[in-house]
Amino acid sequence: MIHKKLSIVAAIGLIASNVMLGASPARADEVPETVAEPPRVELVLDVSGSMRADDIDGATRISVAKQAFNDVVDALPETTQLGIRVLGATYGGENKKTGCKDTQQIVAVGPVNRVAAKNAIASLKPTGFTPIGLALRKAAEDLGDTGSVRRIVLITDGEDTCTPPDPCTVARELAAQGTSLVIDTLGLTPDEKTRKQLVCISTATGGTYASADSEEQLTERIKQVVDRAALPPPVVPAAVAGAEDCTTAPLLAAGVYTDRELIGEHRFYRVDVAAGQELRASVSIALDRELNRDYGVLLKAATAGGRELVRGVDAGSGRADVLSTGLRWSTDSSDSRDSSDISEKSPESVCLIVSNSFASNTAAGAPGMPLELSIDLVDASQAPDAPGLGRGWLLLFVLAIAGLIAGVLAGWLTRWWVAKWREN
């Protein structure tokens, strides 16, 4: 369900009590009602030396960015909590160690002060290096962790020149912390290398990437991502930690869950399926890093004893954003019970296993790739009762009788035709 893109959001709470057998299943909708905090947004602007280039409608990149910022600030909803951070704005020297620490918050996150924001933006001049990774880390600290929607909007015309820290790695680390933080990236006339880095950053946190080649495009796209911050997601998945085996796996109810999976890892979850119920499950994994060609994701349902019941597989080769697959299984699908079951009426404990066949030469380590697991339990689909053809035996009998009658009629008609032909 993931849609096709994958969406990765806040940890709703630890579901540790579900690790024990017999614990109540975790539900994705068991979230206490709270007063919604206003969205918190930080605009992060690249003010490095390359922003002097005058290749956007005859104007410099920095002047286009300033005007776009002013337009966005004017259109911001009053409820938005806004902050602005810059990178490469103050140090113009050649010392890379010093230049790669050059990032400052010029407007603190808080209620929109349009005059202060515009004045801070007006004084910016393209200056130094491009420490994107450090700026993202600092921006996350600026936004804090209040439980509200938090969004970083990164605008840059080039790739990070200060690795380490690598900005893709920073984005994955921020996502793995389990906080509701999304990074959207906007590329000003980006080359292919910059585009790949910005896509990697946004994908790691469930954000979006867009490019802009004019002031109008940049203004429109900044407005879109800022407005999106004010909209709550249609479904808020609950964070859950899959186990290394079925015995210790968390027990889940119907709902939507988020987790992270390392390359080559297997993650286990449990679902109790009552008699007459059908389990429907799907998983989507966001490919937030460069992978070797030919890869796949597997979702498998098995009994507690390890016997496979059904599986779903998705595979790809080359560039893809998300891999998704699903499965359906009901207690009436097969005689699936192990001898350890207490009674025929007890729920079937089904183990869901998510695994992958990913490989990467450069990004195989932690944190894992973001995954979204959807679970639903519905009434089992029944085979049709009439005319009873769903069972197969009646159909075979009807076909046999029809074939016999057709054969007899064909033989009789053939003999009659031959006899008539001889008479003539």
N, C-alpha and C positions, 0 to 999 in steps of 0.2 A: 503495500500500500503505500507501500510507499508509492502513490503517484509515481510519476517516473523519477522524480528527484527526491532524491532522498531528502526529509526534514528532521534535525536532531536537536532536542531541546532539553529543558531543565530536569534535574533529578528531583522527583516529587518527594522521595523519602526512601530510607533504607527499608528493604523488605526481608530483613534477616530472619524474622520469625518464621518465614516460609521454608527455610532450609530443613526444618525438622519434619519427619513424616507425621501426618495427621494434623499439621497446622492448617489453619484456615487459608484458603487460596488468596493470593494477592489479587486485588482488583485495580485496574488502571483508573477507574472513576472514583476511588475512595480517597478523594482529596478534600480536606476541610475547606469550607467556604471562607474566603478572606476578601477584604476590600482590595480591589485591583489597584496596584501602584501605577503611577503614570510611567510611560515608557522613558527610558534613559538612552540617549543617543550621543555618541561622540564622533565628530567629523575629524578625520586624521588626514592632513594635507601635506603632500610632498612639496617642500620648498627648496629642493636641492638645485644645484647649478643648471641642470638640464632644463629646468622650467623657464629659462630665459629664451628658449627657442621661439621664434615668431612664425610658426607654421600652422596656426589655426585661424583661418579666415583673415590672414595678414596681421594677427595680433599675437602677442606672446602667450605662452601657455599659462603663466601665472596670472596675467590680467584676465584671461578667460575664466580661470578658476575663481578669482576674486569676485567677478561679476556673478557667476553662478552661485557662489556662497551667499552673496547679498540677496539674490532673488529667493533662495531657499529660506533664509532667515526671515524674510518678510512674510513668507507663506506658512511658516510653522504654526501648528495649533498651540494655543496658550498652555495646554496641559503638558506639552513636551518638555522634558528635562534635557537641556542641550549643553554639550561641552565641545571645545575645539582644541585639538593638539596638532602641532606641526613637527616636521622632521627636516633636518638639514637647513635650518633657518638662521643660525647665528654664527657658525664657525666657518670661515672661508679659507683656512690654512691648509697645509699639505699633510699635517700629522693625522694619519688615518685613525689611530687609537683615540685621539681627541674628537675627531669628526664623527666617529661612529657612536659617540655618546650624545650627539646633538639632537635632542628631542625635548620639547617643552609643551606644557598645557597652557594655552594663552587665554582660554575661557573655561572656568570651572563648571562642572556639570551642575545644572540647577535650572530654575525657571528662566525662560527665554528673556534675555535683556538685549533687545535688537540693536540698540545704540552701541553698547559695549562690544557686542560681537562684531559689528561692522567696523568699528574703530580698530579692533585688534587685527582684523583681516587686512585692512587698508595699509598697515605699516609693514607688511611682509615683503621681503626681497629675496629672490633666489640666491642661494649662497653655497651650500656645501655638499656633504655626502648624503647617502640614502639608507639610513638604518631602519628599515621597515620592521624587521623582527623585534627590535628593542621597542619601537614606537607602539606596536600592537600589544606587547606585554604591559607597557605603562598605561595604555588606554584602558585595558581591562581593569587595572588597579584604580584608574580614575572613576570608572563606572561603579565600582564597589559590587556588593552582592546583597541587594535589598530584597530579592525575590521578584522584582519586576522584570519586564522585557528589557533586555540590554542589547544594543546594536552598535557596532563600530562600522563606520563608512570610510573606507580607505580610498583616497584619490591620489594616483601617482602616474608619472609618465615613464617610469623605468623600473627595472628590477633592483632588488636590494644589493647594495655595494659593500655591505659590512658583515656578511655572514662569517662566523657565527654571531648570534643565533640565526639559523635558517628560518625565514618567516613561515614556511609550510610546517616545519616542526613546531614552532610556537603556536600556530593555529591548532594543530592536533593536540598539543598539551593543554591549551585552554578548553578545547572541547571535552577532553578526557576528565577535566575537573568536575564535570557534571553540573555546570551552572548554565543558566539560560542566556548564553552569549552567542550572538550571530555576527559574523563578519561579512559585510558586502564589499566588493571591490569594484572600482571604476578605473579603467585604463584610459589615459589621454594619449591618443595616437600610438597605441602600444605596438611593439614588434612582437614576433612570435614567442620569443623567450620570456618577455614580460607577461604576455597573455597566459602562458602556461603556469607561471608562478602565481598570478592573481587567481586563476581558476583553482589551483591547488589550495590556496588560502581560504577562498570562499566555500569550496566543497567540504573542507574539513569540519566546518561548523554549521553546515546546512544553509549557507548564505547564497548570494547570487553574484554573478560577474557580468559586467557590461563594459563596452568601450564607447568612447565619445570622440568625435572628430570636429565638433563645433560647440560654441557656447550654448546654443539651444538644446543640443543633445545632452550636454553635461548637466544643465539646469534641470531638465525633465527627469533624468535618471536619478539624480540626487533626491529630488522630490519624491520619486516613486519609492525609494528604499526608506526614506524617513517616514513617509506616510504608512508604509507597511509595518513599521515598528509599533504603531498605535493599534494595529489589528491583532487580537489574540489568535493563536492558531486554532483551527476548528476542532482538533483533538489534541489534548496534552498527554503525550505518552508518559508512563511511569518508568523510572529507572529501575532496572533489575540486573543482578549479577548472575549469569549462568555458571553452573558448576562443571567440574571435570568428569563427573559421572552421574548416572541417574539417581543413585541412592541419596546423594546430598543435594540434588537439584532443587531449586525453589519451586513451590507449588503455585501455579498461576490460574486465575479465572479468566473469563472472557475479557478482552481489553487490548490495548496497544502498549507496547513496552519498548524501551531502548536499552541497548547494551553495546559493548565494543568487543571485537574479536580479532585476535592476532592472526597473522598469516600462518596457515597450516593448522590452526587450532580447532578443537571441537568444543562446543558449549552445549550444556544439557539443561533442559527445563522439564517440569512435569505438569500434566493436566489430568484431572479426574473426569472421565467420560462416563456418564450414567447410562444404564440400559435404555435404548430407544433414542439416544442422542447421537448427533453427528459432529465430529470435530472438524473445523475448518481453520487452517493456519497458513500464514504466508510470512515470508521474510524478505527484506530488502537490505542489501549492503551497499553503502556508498563507496565508490572507488576513489578515495581521497589522495591517492599517491600513484606514481608511475609503477606499472606492473609489467612483468614479462608477458609476452603474448600467450594466448591459449590458457584461459582460466575459467573457473566455474564456482558456483555455490550450490550446496546440497542441503535440503531440509528433509529430515527423515523422522517418521514416527515408529516407535518400537515399544514392545512390552517391557515391563520392569526387568524381565529376565534376559532382555537383549534381542529377542526375535523381532526382525523387521516386519512392519505392517504395510507401510506405503512410503513412497518418497517422491520429492519434486526436485527438479534440477534445472538450472539455468547456466548457460556458458557464453563466453564471448572471446574475441580476439581483437587486439587493437584498442582504440579509444572507446570507452563507454563510461557513463557517469554512475549508473546503478545496475546491479544485478538483482532480479527478483524471482522468486518461485513460490509455489504453494502446494497444498495437499488437502485431501478430504478423506475422512475415515469415520466409520460408525461402528458401534459395538455389534451390529448385526452383519457387518461386512464379512466376518470370518470367525471361526472358533479360536479366538485370540487369547483366552484366559490361560494363565499358568496354573499349575497344580497347587500353588500356594494361595490362590484366591480363597477367601473365607466362605463366600456363597455366590450363587449365580446372580443375585440381586445387588451385590456390592459393586460400586463404580470401578471401572477399568482404569488403572493408573497407567497413562500413556506417557512415554518419554519422547520429547521433541529434541532432536539433535541438529544443530546448525554447524556446518563445516564448510571449508573452502579449499580450493586447489590453486591459491594465489602463490606467486613467487615474485620477488623483487631483488634486484642487485643492490639497491641503495636504501630502501625504506621498509625493511622486513621487521624492524623492532617495534617496541611499544611507543606510543599507545596504539591499541588496536583500531581496526576500521569500525566506523559507526554502523550499527545495524538496527533495524526496526522490526519487531516481531508482532504480528497481529493474530489474535486468537478469538474464535467465536465458537459457541456451542448452540446448535439448533436441533430441532426434531429431525430424526433420521429420515432420509428419503426412502420411501417404500416402493417395492416393485409393483407394477400394475396388477390388480386383481382380476380384471376382465379384459379380454376373453381368456386370461390365464397364460398368455404367450410368453410372459416374462420369465417363467420357470423353464421353458424350453421343451419339455416333454410333450405337451399338448401340440405345440407347433410341429414337432417331428411326426407325431401320429397323424395330424391333419395332412401333412405333406405326403406321407406314405399312402394314405387312403386316396388322396387326389391323384397321385401317380398311378395307383392301381386302376382306378376308374378310367383315367385318360388312356392307359395302355390297352384296356379292354375295348374301349370305344374306337381307338385307332385301329386295332386289329380287325374289329368287325367291319368298319368302314372300308378297310383295305381289301378284305375278302369280297365284300359286296361289289366294289369297283372292279376287281379282277374278273369276277363272274360276269358282270355286265359287259365288259370289254370282250370276253371270249364269245358271248352270244352274238356280238356284232361282227 
